[in-house]
Amino acid sequence: MIVTRWAKLILSLTAILVASQASGQNYQGRELVKASLIADTSAVVPGKPFIAGLLLRMAPGWHTYWKFSGDAGLPTEIKWTVPPGWKVGDIQWPIPLKTIDPGDIQTYGYQDEVLLLQEITPPAKVDTSPVKLSAQADWLVCEKICIPGGANLALELLTSTSSEPKNTDLLARYRRLLPQKFPDSKTVAADWSRNGSDLLVKVTSATVANYPSVDFFPIPQGSTVVGHPTVQSRNADGVTFRVPVEASDKNLSSMPGLIVFAQHENGNDRAAWELPTTQVASSIKSPAPARGLATFLLFGFIGGFILNLMPCVLPVISLKIFGFIQQAGQSRQKIFRSGLAFTAGIFAWFVGLALLLIALKAAGRDVTWGGFQFTNAYFVLGLSVIVLVFALNLFGVFEISLPQSLTRGLLASSERNDNLGSFFQGVFATVLATPCTAPFLGTALGFAFTQSPIVILAMFFAVAAGMSAPYFLLSAQPAWLRFLPQPGPWMVHVKQFMGFLLLATLLFLIYVLGAQRGLDGAIWATCFLLIIAVACWMKGAFIVPTASAAKRAVVVVLMLVLLLGSGFYFIGDKFQSATIDIAQSASGGDWQRFTPERLQSERDQGHAVFVDFTAAWCLTCKFNEKAVLENSEVRDSFQRHGIVKLKADWTNGDPAITKLLQQFGRPGVPLYVLYPGKSAEPIVFPELLTKSILLDKLETITVASR
């Protein structure tokens, strides 16, 4: 369990500079990372730029990562909060260390300590003193395991007409480790060429050639995936590097990076030249031509339509159909308004989700379909509460009444044909759909996430249109409703039966919580849900129109006490502290827990490897596992062909798995990849597996290897 504690440094009485807060990241009683902010000045001089830095001190043996982390890891991120008119420059990354971990996992990062510098420029007029600058820092620190950490740090500086230098020794040491600009082309040249799928860069420089240790640290852009650069040749005039490119834009002709040279590899004397971006052709995918974009939008529409039939949505399809049965025989205008409200709910969720993903992408976060929500245990818990309340309402335990024009219950809308309730039913159905990746949908969203915000928004519009199309058409053509059963007393029993379907959905969500927080976490969450149910019963039994105002007030107070007390104890204390051992969460049987190191190790030994990218909240994944992967014939085929089976569990949003999903152009799970051997290209299977597809491909690989 990670426990983050905050400690304020004592302010120096003699220094004009007010030091920043420092934060320590603790793990099992050991401080792994201590973070703080420093500045090169004693005071802010209006209009005069100064340097601020994030100082990370790591425990021995632990390391954080460079802006390109390599085969594993994630770069450190810094998000500043400064007053209006202030400007913050890009991070100045010191030359990293290159490490090779077991399994030929190559990473770039920093051990013991690192200082990440940024130039901050205040406006010409600063009215406040002292000035408080804050920064949210997030990092991934690794040894044998990787643990994400973060801190909200602050730096206070007085405002003055003059200043004195501060932290000069520390800053000078890290300034020496900053990469230098690439020398003038008259003295040093870098020539790029392509050899098959590899890039070659020839650096003509006698200075570089004279160093015993030379290397190229790549900085791939966009969706480019690179292997491990090597020195192909060297002579007295220069060095030629080979950069394996595993996935990229077909027009990629060069790549940003560092030419690193030293007397010894990872030596303290290391220096580097940074290839200027003006000489590097961008590898970011350009906007797709109209025909290509239209095709992907069509895929999004079809995927949204199929989403109605995916396992994730099956528990709530009955709610949608039930609403149309209720509407049969009503006025065409009323049916159409209800259908429009339901459609608007679907669009509202998808558009909101698109805008959130665009904002996260702009902030440098990894964006995925559904996963960023369901990897959060508190989101799953909140959804569990909503599902339970829906179910209790269908059972008739209570009805939600709102003041004035909203007196009809939102959750009882399927009974009262309330348009606002139809809207929220559309939202609710779509929330439950987001953990699924239907056929066509994964391809369409994978494409969209590499494009501009306009394309992302257009794609989510297409998905929403596809999912809402059946309900819009039924409401626009109410004559088709005659094929549905006529309303009658039987609908009361059907409504109650649908409450049991929602309870089945609730059981699934509790299972997900157990996978995320262990058995203890699931139990404490269930205790909280029990209190929610009691509160709903109290509302239905005692807060009725015939009850006196005093009685209703007493019941409301008791409900609030129950909800707040149980929330504080069961969720704020017990659920929050519940954890699950990652090693113990690995799947049993002949499945092994996935790690990038394990995958590389098996491939280096020439073994074929099948990786199942899955999550406990992904019903499509569970359907595929039950129907295909755990089929006796498929299991026998895996065993007969000697294929190693690894399970990549993305239930809690593992960063290494997120990175691989992005490399394969997939926005989320499920993903199934077969690595035939050490050097063969991986084979990617469709989201919906079939036994014949999998067995045929296994047989083909076996025949090819004989």
LUMNUSE-583994 format. One record per residue (C-alpha): residue in three letters; x, y, z. Coordinates in steps of 0.001 Angstrom, whole numbers, plus 524288, in hexadecimal, padded with zeros to 5 digits. Example, Ala and Ser with C-alpha at 12.3 -4.5 7.8 and 13.67 -1.06 7.14 Angstrom:
BEGIN
ALA8300C7EE6C81E78 SER835667FBDC81BE4 
***
This chain:
BEGIN
MET800008000080000 ILE804CF80D847FC47 VAL80325817C5806B9 THR805E6825C380292 ARG8096F82F2080D6E TRP80C5283D9280CB2 ALA816A1844C78148D LYS819BB8534981455 LEU827DE85777814BF ILE82B3D8619B81EF4 LEU82C7186EEC8189B SER839EA8749C8199C LEU83A3D88100821CF THR845D0886B881AA3 ALA8428E8835780C87 ILE839B688C0E8049C LEU835768800D7FCFE VAL82A06878D0802F0 ALA82C6286A55800A6 SER8224B861677FA7E GLN81A9C856AD800B7 ALA8210A849707FFC3 SER819CA83CCF7FE41 GLY81E4582F1A8013E GLN8190A823077FA5E ASN81909817B2803DE TYR817A38092D8012D GLN8173B7FF1280C09 GLY81D4F808BC8157B ARG8283F80CB880C38 GLU82969819FC805B8 LEU82B0B817857F718 VAL82A8E8255A7F19A LYS82C068328A7F81E ALA8274C83DB37EF76 SER8296F84C4D7F0D5 LEU829E6858B97E8C0 ILE835B3861AF7E80F ALA838FA86E637E108 ASP84583874DC7DC69 THR841B2881F67E230 SER83EF9887CD7EF6C ALA833CA890247EA6D VAL82B32892AA7DEAD VAL82F3389E757D692 PRO823A88A2A97CE01 GLY8261589F967BFB1 LYS832A9898117C267 PRO83267889527BF8B PHE8378687FF87C9C8 ILE83967871437CADF ALA83133868807D398 GLY83332859EE7D4E1 LEU82CEC84D987D9F9 LEU836D8846467E23E LEU83438837B17E3F2 ARG83CA782FDE7ED3A MET83A9A821277EBCF ALA83DD0816257F536 PRO849D780E0D7F16B GLY846BE804A47E657 TRP83A5480BE07E22C HIS839328143A7D5F6 THR8300881D6C7CEC1 TYR82F3B81F8F7C011 TRP8336D828B97B51B LYS829CB82F0B7ABA0 PHE82B07822AB7A343 SER82B09817B27AD0F GLY82E8E80CA87A39F ASP8288A7FF147A44F ALA821E4801A37B159 GLY81EDD80C7A7BADF LEU81894819E27B9C3 PRO81ED68275C7B95A THR81D9A830CA7C4B0 GLU8134583B547C2AD ILE812D5849057C87A LYS806C7851B67C7BA TRP808E685F6C7CCF9 THR7FE9D868787D27F VAL803638767D7D127 PRO7FCBB883E27D1C8 PRO7F703889A77C545 GLY8013F88F397BC14 TRP80C11886037C06F LYS8124987CC27B693 VAL8185A86F677B916 GLY821F0869757AF65 ASP823E585B397ABAF ILE82ACE8519D7B494 GLN8398A851597B29D TRP83CDE842EB7B3F0 PRO84A9483F1C7B844 ILE851598346D7B060 PRO84BA3827C07B5C4 LEU8520381AD77B90E LYS84F8080F377B034 THR84CB3802917B767 ILE84A707F4B87B2AB ASP841C87ECB87BBA8 PRO83FCE7DDE57BB36 GLY838877D9ED7AF00 ASP83F9A7E4297A69F ILE836C97EF007ABAF GLN83D927FBC47A86C THR8399E8081C7AF8D TYR83E618161C7B109 GLY83DB081CA87BE34 TYR84427821F67CA5E GLN8494C81B8E7D6B2 ASP84BA18216E7E41E GLU8481082F647E055 VAL84358837D67D518 LEU84052846427D369 LEU836B0849FD7C8B9 LEU838268585A7C539 GLN82E46861BE7BF52 GLU82F528702E7BC1D ILE824B58789F7C21C THR8226C886757BD3C PRO81AA488FDC7C5D1 PRO8134A89B557BFBF ALA819118A8F77BFA9 LYS810778AC8B7CB43 VAL80EE88A3F17D73A ASP806188A9777E1DB THR806D889EB47EC1A SER811AC89ACB7F53B PRO81496890327F828 VAL810728892E7EBBF LYS80BD387B3C7ED56 LEU80E8A871D67E22F SER8094F864047E337 ALA80BBA857E87DB13 GLN8058484A7A7DA5C ALA81055840947D7FA ASP80D888327B7D41F TRP817AF827E87D236 LEU8199D819567D14F VAL82468813C77D9D3 CYS82947806067D767 GLU832607FBBB7DC9A LYS82D607EDB47DBAB ILE81FA47F3477DBF6 CYS81A7B8005C7D736 ILE8129A809867DFDC PRO80C51816297DB25 GLY80E52821FC7E3B8 GLY80AB88303B7E3E0 ALA80B1D83CA17EBCE ASN804FA84A157EBD3 LEU810768530D7EE9E ALA8117B861947F11F LEU81C1B86BC37EF7C GLU81B15879577F573 LEU823CB8848D7F10C LEU82411892AA7F553 THR822CE89D5A7EB17 SER82E348A6D27EA02 THR835748AFD47E098 SER841B48A7897E210 SER84539899A37E599 GLU8505B890C77E9A2 PRO853A28837F7E3B7 LYS84F84877817EB77 ASN8526F868DD7EAAC THR85DF886BE27E1C6 ASP865A785F3A7E3CC LEU85A11856527E1A8 LEU8557985DC47D5AB ALA8632485E397CFD6 ARG8647884F7B7D132 TYR857D384CE27C9D1 ARG85A018577F7BFBE ARG866638502F7BBDB LEU85DD3844357B942 LEU8547E84B3F7B026 PRO855AF847967A1B9 GLN85C40851C979933 LYS857328570378C63 PHE85BBD84F9478079 PRO86831855FF77B2B ASP8688585DBC76EA1 SER866B98556276283 LYS873F085A0375D64 THR87AF1852977682E VAL871958477776B6A ALA86773840E7762BB ALA85C5D8374E7653D ASP85785830187592E TRP84B7D82777759C9 SER8482281C0775101 ARG83E8F810BA75123 ASN8426C8026575077 GLY836227FA2475011 SER82EA47FCE875C81 ASP83AB18029E7633B LEU83FCB810857637A LEU84E488134376205 VAL8547C81FDF766A8 LYS862A3822AE76340 VAL868EB82CB976C3B THR875178325D765F1 SER87D718377C77112 ALA88B418342E77518 THR887FD838FA782C8 VAL87D5682EC27849B ALA885658241277E26 ASN89074825E4787F8 TYR887ED8229C793AC PRO888088144B79803 SER879778148979B4A VAL86FE481A2379162 ASP8614A817FC79095 PHE854B681D2078ACA PHE8493081F6B793F1 PRO83CD58204778B92 ILE831498292E78E1A PRO8268882301785CE GLN81AEB82B7E7825B GLY80C7E828497811D SER8098A819D177F58 THR817748161477B93 VAL81CD980A3F782D6 VAL82B8680805782AC GLY834577FCD27866F HIS841F57FDC878C44 PRO84B4B806A0784AF THR858C9800EF78232 VAL865AD8057F77C6D GLN866357FFAC76EC6 SER8739D804CB76B3D ARG87DC380EB076F7C ASN88A7C8142B76A6A ALA8933681FC476CC2 ASP88981828DB76625 GLY87D138253C76D3E VAL8731681B2D7717D THR867298151676AF2 PHE85BB7811127738F ARG851048077476FF0 VAL843A080A75775B4 PRO839E87FF237746D VAL82C3580447771B3 GLU8218D7FAC5775AD ALA815CA803577727E SER814DA810C176C57 ASP80F6F8191E761A9 LYS8141E8137A754C3 ASN81A04820C075144 LEU822C68214175D3A SER8306382523758AF SER83711829E476519 MET8352782B1F773B4 PRO838968349277EAD GLY8424F82FBD788A9 LEU84F00831B378FE8 ILE85CAB82E5078B40 VAL862C382A4F79845 PHE87175828A179A22 ALA87A16826107A5F9 GLN8866481F1C7AA62 HIS87E178148E7B09F GLU86FF4810B07AE92 ASN8673B8184D7B7FF GLY8733B81F997BCA9 ASN8720A82C367C446 ASP879A5832E27B95A ARG86F3D82FA77AF48 ALA86B5D83A397A5AD ALA8615B83AB379AF4 TRP85D6D841F678EB4 GLU84F0D8439178C19 LEU84B0B841A077DF9 PRO8436284DF477A9F THR8350F84BE6777E5 THR836518544B76BB0 GLN83E478495D76575 VAL834BE83EC67694A ALA828C783B2376156 SER81D138399876A3A SER8180482BC076BCB ILE80AE782FED7711C LYS8001682B287686A SER7FA88835AD75FBC PRO7EBE98377D75ECF ALA7E5BB82C7375757 PRO7E06D82F3B749C7 ALA7D1C583118748C0 ARG7CF468234274413 GLY7D77B81D5674EFE LEU7D106825A575973 ALA7C3878225C7543D THR7C6D2813E2754EF PHE7CB09814D576317 LEU7BEEE81CB976686 LEU7B6C9811F37604E PHE7BE2180814768B1 GLY7BABF8105D77490 PHE7AC5A8109F770E2 ILE7ABF1801E476EB1 GLY7B3767FF8B77B46 GLY7A9E580807782D8 PHE79E768007A77D0E ILE7A4A47F35378093 LEU7A7507F89878E34 ASN798EB7F65179120 LEU79B417E7B278FBE MET7A7E67E6B679783 PRO7A8487DF897A49A CYS7AAEC7EC4A7ABCB VAL79DAD7F19C7A7D6 LEU795447E55D7A83E PRO791127E76B7B682 VAL78AC37F4787B32E ILE7853F7F1977A5AD SER778F37ECEE7AC71 LEU777117FA807B244 LYS7775A800987A4C7 ILE76DD67F6C179EEE PHE764F77F8367AAC1 GLY763FA806C47A841 PHE75F628048A79A4C ILE7554D7FA8E79ECB GLN74FDF804CB7A80A GLN74EFE80EBD79D1E ALA7474180606793D7 GLY73A0580C2579123 GLN73DA5819CE795AD SER73DD58260178D43 ARG748318268B782CF GLN74D2C833A47879A LYS74F0482EDD79572 ILE75624822A6790E9 PHE75F0582AC678841 ARG7625A8343F79345 SER765C5828FD79C36 GLY76E49822D4791B5 LEU7752F82FBB78F57 ALA777C98311F79DEA PHE77D8A8236879E96 THR785F58264679292 ALA78A4A833327988A GLY78EC382BE37A4B1 ILE79750822FF79C63 PHE79D1982E917950D ALA79F31836587A190 TRP7A76882B8D7A792 PHE7AF718290B79B5A VAL7B1EC8376C798A6 GLY7B594839CA7A6DA LEU7BEAA82E217A66D ALA7C4CC8331A799D4 LEU7C73D8409879F9F LEU7CD4A83A877ABC2 LEU7D642831E17A396 ILE7DA3783D7E79B36 ALA7DDB18451F7A782 LEU7E56C839A47AD03 LYS7EC9F837E67A02A ALA7EFE58466479FC0 ALA7F54D845107AD88 GLY7FE20839F97A90D ARG7F66782EE67AF40 ASP7F44F821917A918 VAL7E679820BC7A3C8 THR7DEC4814357A29A TRP7D0D780FB57A065 GLY7C9D780D147AD36 GLY7D5ED808B37B468 PHE7D910815987BAE0 GLN7CBEE814AF7C1EF PHE7CAE6806597C57A THR7D8FB805567CA08 ASN7D4B180E887D501 ALA7CE98806D87E024 TYR7C6F1812B57E4DA PHE7C08C8143F7D77E VAL7BC5A805F57D80B LEU7B7438080C7E5E0 GLY7AF7B813F87E1B6 LEU7A9BB80C7B7D63B SER7A61C801827DFA2 VAL79E5880B237E7DC ILE7970C810047DBCB VAL793D58022B7D757 LEU78EF37FE857E4EC VAL7864780A957E5AA PHE780C4807767D824 ALA77DB87F9897DC66 LEU777197FD8D7E923 ASN76EDA8074F7E1BB LEU76A5B7FCC97D834 PHE766D27F4127E3C0 GLY75E2F7FF0B7E8DD VAL765F7800E77F570 PHE765CF80F9E7F351 GLU763B481A0B7E90E ILE76BEB826247E727 SER76432832B47E80B LEU76A0F83FCF7E4B3 PRO7645384D467E71D GLN75B538545D7DDDC SER75C5E8506D7CF8E LEU76572844FE7D288 THR75BF383D9A7DB02 ARG75CB7831D27D26E GLY76790828A47D67C LEU773398285F7CD89 LEU7758E81A167CFF0 ALA76727816BD7CE98 SER7666E81CD17C11E SER763D780FEF7BA68 GLU756FC80F897C1D6 ARG7530A81DC27C09A ASN7584B820D57B314 ASP75F5F82CA97B850 ASN768138329F7ADC9 LEU77276836CF7B768 GLY772B28290D7BCC1 SER77428823B37AEDF PHE77FF782C847AD59 PHE7865E826FD7B988 GLN782F5819317B563 GLY78AA281BC97A8F2 VAL79617820AD7B0F1 PHE79543814FB7BA2A ALA794E080B067AF1D THR7A090811667A89A VAL7A88D811C17B52E LEU7A713803087B63B ALA7AB1A801BA7A7F0 THR7B811808E27A916 PRO7C05E7FD557ADD7 CYS7BD4F7F60F7A11C THR7C4AA7F6A679453 ALA7BBAA7F16F789D4 PRO7C0337ECEC77C51 PHE7C4067F88C773CD LEU7C3D98013C77FE5 GLY7D1BC7FE2D7844C THR7D72980112776BC ALA7CF7E80DBC77592 LEU7D30D812F278319 GLY7E13480EA3781CD PHE7E1F9817037758B ALA7DAD98227A77BC4 PHE7E3D5823447879A THR7EF6E8262C77E8C GLN7E83283151777C3 SER7E43983F4377AAA PRO7D9B9842F1784AA ILE7CFF284556779A1 VAL7D1A3837657749F ILE7D05D831CB7826C LEU7C3C08396C7847D ALA7BE878353877724 MET7C1A08270377A3B PHE7BA238274B7870C PHE7AEB982DBA78001 ALA7AEEA822507766C VAL7AF448184278174 ALA7A3FF81F1878876 ALA79C3281F8677BD5 GLY79E55810FA779C8 MET79A6480D2D7878D SER78E62815EF787C0 ALA789C7812DB779D9 PRO7809B8076077D65 TYR7799480F2E787E1 PHE7788A81B7577FAE LEU772C5813BD7745E LEU768E780CF377D2D SER7648A819EA782DD ALA763F88204B7756F GLN75BEA814F577016 PRO7528A811A177B38 ALA74ADE808C777208 TRP755CC7FEE5773CA LEU7524E7FE1E7823D ARG746527F61977EBE PHE74F557EA6B77D98 LEU752157EBB578C37 PRO748B67E679796A5 GLN73D927EF4D79B0C PRO73EBF7F6167A848 GLY737737EFD27B38B PRO738137EBA37C1D9 TRP7429C7E1CB7BE40 MET74C147ED3B7BCFE VAL74CAF7EEE97CBCD HIS752567E1397CD1C VAL75B827E3817C19A LYS760427F0087C7E4 GLN763587E8CA7D480 PHE76A1C7DE077CCD4 MET772C87E8477C699 GLY776BD7EC7E7D42D PHE77CB57DEF57D5D4 LEU784257E0D67C918 LEU789E47ED3A7CEB6 LEU78D8E7E5EA7DB22 ALA794E17DC6F7D24E THR79C317E8277CCE0 LEU79EED7EC6F7DADC LEU7A4C37DF147DE05 PHE7ADD37E0A97D26D LEU7B21D7EE277D711 ILE7B4D27E8C87E4B1 TYR7BD0C7DE307DE40 VAL7C4C07E9087D775 LEU7C6CA7EFEB7E47D GLY7CBD57E31C7EA0B ALA7D5857E2067DEE2 GLN7D9F97F00C7E156 ARG7DA2A7F08C7F03C GLY7D9D17E2587F470 LEU7CF977DAFA7FC50 ASP7D0217E4CC8077F GLY7CD8A7F00D7FE37 ALA7C1C57E9127F851 ILE7BC3E7E626805D2 TRP7BD727F43880A9B ALA7B7777F9407FDFF THR7AC177EFD17FFC6 CYS7AA0F7F4C880DA4 PHE7A9098029880862 LEU79F687FE237FDEB LEU797267F7D480897 ILE79625804F780F79 ILE7925C80B3F8027F ALA78769801318014B VAL782C6803F080F36 ALA782928128980C4D CYS77A7A810278000E TRP770EA807E4807F2 MET76FB88128A81236 LYS76CD981C6180793 GLY7623A813EB80198 ALA75C1D80FD280E89 PHE75C1B81C7781658 ILE75DCF8282180D36 VAL75043827B680750 PRO7464C8327580496 THR73E2182E868107A ALA7499782FAB819E7 SER74AFD83BE28221C ALA755FE8457781F7F ALA75C478423482C99 LYS75C2A833A9829C3 ARG76214835AE81C63 ALA76C9E83E8D82214 VAL770688345F82C48 VAL77143829C2821E0 VAL779A28325F8191B VAL782FF835158245D LEU783FD8268A82783 MET786808238081929 LEU7914C82DA28187C VAL797978286C824E0 LEU7974081A9F81F6C LEU79CB381E898122A LEU7A7578279481730 GLY7AB5E81E8182239 SER7ABE08126B819BE GLY7B2C4819DF80EE1 PHE7BD2B81EB281830 TYR7BF498117581EB7 PHE7BD0980775813F3 ILE7C27180F6280877 GLY7CB1F81A0E80E02 ASP7D1F2810BD8175E LYS7D033802438146A PHE7CE5E802698059A GLN7D91480C6980373 SER7E3008045080AFC ALA7DF577F77980455 THR7E9847F2D77FA96 ILE7EC627E6BF7F2AB ASP7F9957E0617F0FA ILE7FD3D7E1617E298 ALA804797D48D7E2EE GLN7F8D87CDA27E8F4 SER7EFA37D3827DEE8 ALA7F60D7CC357D3A5 SER7ED337C27E7CD11 GLY7EE867B4597D0DD GLY7EF3A7A8347C883 ASP7F89A7A89E7BD17 TRP7F7B37B76C7BBC1 GLN803277BF6F7C0BF ARG803387CDB37C4CC PHE807C57D6AD7B9ED THR813767DF9A7BB64 PRO81B657E59B7B043 GLU827557DEB17B5C4 ARG8208E7D16E7B595 LEU81BF07D3787A7A1 GLN8297D7D73D7A2E2 SER82FCF7CC087AA2C GLU826BD7C1EE7A40D ARG828C47C7A37967B ASP837927C7B079829 GLN836B67B92C79AF0 GLY82F5D7B74578E2E HIS8225D7B410794A4 ALA8156A7B7BC78E7F VAL80D917C057797C5 PHE7FF047C37079815 VAL7FB437CF8D79FF0 ASP7ED517D1D27A498 PHE7EB587E0467A7A5 THR7DF7D7E0217B08A ALA7D8D87E6AA7BC17 ALA7CF537E2187C672 TRP7C5657EC7C7C258 CYS7C5CC7E8B67B3DC LEU7BA5E7DFA27B123 THR7BED47DDA67A31F CYS7CBAA7D87E7A88C LYS7C4997CF1A7B196 PHE7BBEB7CA627A681 ASN7C7C47C79D79DEE GLU7CEE87C0CC7A8FB LYS7C3757B7F67AC29 ALA7BF4D7B4F979E39 VAL7CC9D7B3F4797B3 LEU7D8E27B4D07A00C GLU7D43C7AB237AA5A ASN7CE7C7A1E97A03C SER7D4847946E7A1C6 GLU7D8387938879369 VAL7DEFA7A0C3793D1 ARG7E5F679D707A088 ASP7EAE1790B979A9C SER7EFA57980A78E94 PHE7F73A7A1C5796E4 GLN7FD7C796A879E75 ARG8006178E7E79262 HIS80736799BE78B90 GLY80EE179D8C797BF ILE809937AB6779841 VAL80BFC7B35C7A48A LYS7FF787BA2A7A916 LEU800987C74E7AFE4 LYS7F53F7CEFD7B59D ALA7F6D57DDD37B565 ASP7ED117E2767BFB8 TRP7E92B7F0AF7BD3E THR7DEF27F11B7C80A ASN7E6417FBBA7CF73 GLY7EC3F802717C392 ASP7FA337FD1B7C356 PRO802BE8075F7BC48 ALA80B0F7FD0A7B55C ILE7FECE7F6A47AFE2 THR7F95D803EE7ABE3 LYS805C2806667A427 LEU804B07F97E79CE6 LEU7F65A7FBE4799C8 GLN7FA3E808CE793A7 GLN8052A8026878BEE PHE7FB3A7F93F785D1 GLY7F2098049B782F0 ARG7E7877FFA478C2C PRO7DFEF808DA79505 GLY7DD1C7FE6479F44 VAL7DAC17F02A7A229 PRO7D89F7E5CF79D8C LEU7E4EB7E3CB7957F TYR7EA8F7D69A791BD VAL7F85B7D5B278C55 LEU800087C9C578825 TYR80ED17CB0C7877A PRO813307BFB277EB9 GLY821807C02478297 LYS82D627C87878520 SER82D5A7D087778B1 ALA820377CDED77225 GLU816227D8BB77190 PRO80B497D7C577BD9 ILE7FDB97D3B77776F VAL7F2207DBA677C65 PHE7E4C37D52E77D7E PRO7D75A7DBC777CBF GLU7D04A7E06A78907 LEU7C63A7D58D787F1 LEU7CDA97C8C578795 THR7C8C87BC687813F LYS7CE3C7AEE47833D SER7D06D7ACC4774B2 ILE7D8317B964772E4 LEU7E12D7B63B77E2F LEU7E33A7A7DE77AE2 ASP7E5A67AABF76C78 LYS7F0057B4C676FBA LEU7F6AF7ABBC7797C GLU7F73A7A10576F48 THR7FCB37AA457650A ILE8078F7AE9776E10 THR80ACC7A09977177 VAL80B8D79CA47633A ALA814157A8567600B SER81DBB7A4E776AB4 ARG81FD2796D97669B 
***
